[in-house]
Amino acid sequence: MVVQKTVILFTFLCFSFSSRPQDTTAPKQAAFNSLSNQDSTLISFERTDKRRVALVFGSTAAIWTGSVLTLSKAWYPAYTRSPFHLFNDNREWNQMDKWGHLWTTYHMTRLSTESWKWTGMTHRKSVILGSITALAFQSIIEVQDGFSTKWGFSGGDMTANMIGAGGFVVQELGWKDQRLQFKLSYSSYSCPPELIARRDQLFGVGFLERILKDYNAQTYWVSGNIHSFFPTSPVPSWLNVSIGYGSDGMYGGFENKWKDKAGAHHNRTDIRRVRRFFIAPDIDLTRIRTRSKWVRTIFFTVNMIKFPAPAVELNSRGKVKMHMLYF
């Protein structure tokens, strides 16, 4: 579910900033020269720092335990419990929720891997532990959903989680580089006045909440780095090409019909649910050279968001649109 994923990913982001190295004994020039390597986002150690291992392991265990307790005590008690069961939601929200799972798990794996690297572990061990950590956190949600009458264990959600983690692992172990990255962008839209209450109920009322919850406003991107695939080309090393997917006109999970809390039925099938496909340039912030470790940390973290740029859109209505600046 979106709320739980948001809390867990935000916690990971906070931990990512707090676990970054504060100093280094490596020469500054050597660090600067190594920026072209993806591993340069963290310091390399000859041996594992046991104190840092304890810190990362303890923090991960504490966050995982806290997440389990929070969801068990604060979220799920509001919904009727049931025996464990499956739920097929693969057609829900035009698959935007599946992209949300994929994006979340990919970046959880990315952030967790960097935290394990910070301890001085080998690259391979860090990647494996990072993916296990991310999937463990996501599994909290999926398993507990399986005991809720409102939802159920979604095989589609879990598959998306594994694709997100696997997408990071395969690239990192194969290329030692993230040539293809998953990103998110948000574009506000006009909502019919009579549907504002429905929108607020589904997607929240604040700007930050809607960025993470409003499927009508989100676009998910696969951003590919051109130079990494064609190293002899004159293309700047930071320039990417992105393929995006979004959907709008959605005021119900499977269709635009719903029953409100008062028991009244609503039918807004007159509003068409539209799939939207995009192609646009992008910037890989992690490939921009800088001497500042804090700037590198910010670039590394913010890189999960698609950079605003011109875009071409093709939608399921068969229309092509040009966007001077799409975000």
N, C-alpha and C positions, 0 to 999 in steps of 0.2 A: 504494500500500500504506500501511497505517496508520502503521507505524513511521517510514517516510521522511517522510510528511506531517507527523507530529508534530515531528520534528527541524527541518524547514524552517520550520514555523509558529512554533515556539518561538524560533528564531533571529530571525524577523521581529519577534516580540514584544520581544525584547531590544533590537533595533535601533530599534524604535518608541520605547522609553523613552529610549535614548541620543541620539536625534536630535531630541528635543523642544526648543524654545527655552528657554534658561535665563534670559533677561531680555527686556525690551521697553521701547521708548521711547514707546510709545503710552500715553496717560493711562489709569490704572486704571479710571476711571469709564466711559470709552468702551469699554474691553474688556468691562466688566461689562454694559453696555447691549447689546452685540452678541451676547450669548450665545444669543439666540433664533435666530440664524442658524447653520446647520450649519458654515459656514466658520470660525466663531469658535474652533474647536478648535485652530487654529494662527494665528500672526501673519501678517498680510498685508504684503507688501513691494511697494514701487513698482517696484523692479527686481530681477532675479534676482541672487542672491548666488552668484557663481561658485565661491567656496570651498565653499559648501554643496552646490552642484551636483556638484562634484568629490567631496565626501565621500559623498553619496548614491549617485552613479554608481559610485564605486570600491568602496564597501561592498557594493552590490548585485552587482557583477561578482565580487567576492571570494567572497561567499556562494554565488552560483550556481556558480562554478568549484569551490569547496570541496565543495558538495553533489554535483556530478558525480563528482569524484574519490573522495569518501567512499563513495557508492553503488557506484561501479565497483570499488573496491578492497576495501571492507569488507562490503558486503551481498550483491551479486549473485554474487561468486565462490563463495559457498556453494551455489549452485544451478547446475544444468547449463545451458549456453548453447545456443542454437539459432538458425537463420535467423529473421529477422523474420517474425512471424506475428500474426494477429488472434485474439482470444479473446472469446467472447460470454458475459459474466457478468451479464447484465441481470437474471436471476432469482436471483442469489446474495444471501444474507443478507436476503431480503425487501426489497431495494433500500436497506437502511440504509447500505451502503457508498457508494451514489450520493449520498445526503444528506450523508455525510461529505465527499465530494469537493466538493459544492456549498458547504457551510459553510466549508470550508478556503479555497477559492479566493475566495469572497466577502470573507472577512476579510483574506486576503493582499492583495487589491485595495484594500480600505479602508485598511489600514496603509501600503501602499506609496504610495497616493495622498497620504496625509497627509505622508509623508516628502518627496515631490516638492513639495508645497505649501510645505513648510518652506524650500525653496530660493528661494521667491519666484516660481516659475513660475505662469502663469495657471491658473485653475481647470480649463479644458478640457484643457490640455496635461498637467496633473498627473493628471487622471482617466485619460486615454488611456495615459500612461506607467505608471500604477499597474496598469491591467488587463493591459498587455503584460508587465510584470514578473511578475505573479502567474501568468499562463498559461505564461510561460517556465519558471518554477520547477516548475509542475505537469507540464509536458511532459517534464521530466527523467525523472520516474517512469514516465510512460506509454510513452515510447519505449524505455527500458531494460527495462520489463516485456515489450515486444514481442520481445526477444531472449532471454527466459527460457522454458525448457520448462515451468516450473511455472505460469506465467501467460501473458501475451500482451498485445498492444496492445488495450485495451478501448475501443471506440467509445462505450460507455455512460459510462465514466469520463470520457472527454474531453468528452462532451456535458455532463455534470454540471459539469465545470470551467468550460466556456464559459457555462453558465447562471448559475453563481455570479458570475463576473466581469461578465457582461452585466447581471445583476440590479442590480449596483452602478452600472455605467456609465449604463444607461438612466435610472435615477432621478436620478443626480447631474447628468447633462446636461439632463434634462427638467425635473425639479422643483428641482434644486440642493438636494436634501434626500433623506434615506433614510427615507421613510415606511414602507417595508416592510423589515424586517431579519431576517436568518437567525441563529438562536440555538441553543444546545445546553444540555441539562441532563442530569443523571445521577442515577439512583435505584438503590440497591443492591437485591439480590434474593437469595432463598434458593436455593441450588443443591443438588440431590440429592447426598448424600455420595459416591456412586459415580461422580459426574461432575465432582468437584472437580478431579481431575487433568486432565481434558479441558478444563475451563474455563480452568485456569491455562495450559495449552499454547496455547490459542487466543487468550486475552485478557490474559494477563499475571498477575502475582501482587501487584503493588503497587497502592495506591489510585489514584495519579496515572496509572499505566499503564492501568488499567481504565477510568478516565474517558474516555480517548482511544481505547481499543481495543475495549471490550466492547459489542458491538451490542445485547446483551440488556438493557443498563442505560441506554443512551442514548435521549434523545428529542430530535428536531430540530423547531424551531419557526419559523413565519413570524409575526413580531411586527409588527403594524400600529399606527401611532400615530393615535389617534382625532382629536386636535385638528388635526393637519396636513390631514386630509381634511374636517374640519368646524370651520374656524377661529372661527366665531361661537358655537360651543357652549360651555357652561360647564365642560366636561370639562377637568381639569388637563392642561397641555401635556405632562407626562411619562407620562401613563397610556396604556398599549397594551392591545390585545386580541390574543392569540396562539392560533394553531392549531398543534397539535403532532402528530407522528407517531413511533411507536416500534414495536418488535416484540420478542418474547421467545420462549423455548423453542427457541432455535437453537443446535445443537451441531455443525453442519456447514454448509458454504456453501449447498448446494442442498437438502439433506435431512439428517435426523438419522441418517445412516449414514456410517461412516468406517472406515479401516484404520489401525491404530496402527503404530508403528515396528517392532514385533515381527512384523508381518504378520497380526495377529488382526483379524477383522472385527467391527464393533459395529453393532448395529441398535437405535436408540432412537426408532423412529417412533411409539412409544406416547406420546411427549411431543409435544404439539401446538404448532406454531409459530403464535403468535397476533399479529395486527396490532392496534395500539392507536392510537386517535385521541383527541385532547384539545382542549379549549377552556379558556382560562384568562386572567386578567388578567396584565399584565406592566408593568415600569417601564423606560422609556428613560432610562438614567442620563445620557446626553449632553444631555438637555434640563433637567436640574436645575441651577439657577443657583448659581454659586459664584465667589468672587473668586480662589481659589487655582488657579494654572496646573497644579500637581501633582495636585490633586484632579481637575481636568478631564482630565488625562492618564490617571489611574487609571480614572475613569468611562468614558472613551473606550475603553480597553483591555478592561475587565471587561464592557463592554456586549455582548460576544459570547456571554455566558452568560445563560440565562433566569433571571429573578428568581423565587425560590420563592413560590408562591401557591396558593390553592385551585384545583381543576380538576375538570372533568367529563370522564369517559372513556367512550368507546364502543369496544368491541373486536370482533374478528371472530367471537367466540363469541356475539355478539348481546346481550351484557350491558352495562349502564350502571352506572358506578361514580362515586361522589363522593369526592374526595380533599380532606381538610381543608387539607393542605399538600403540594403535589407539587413535587418538584425532580428 
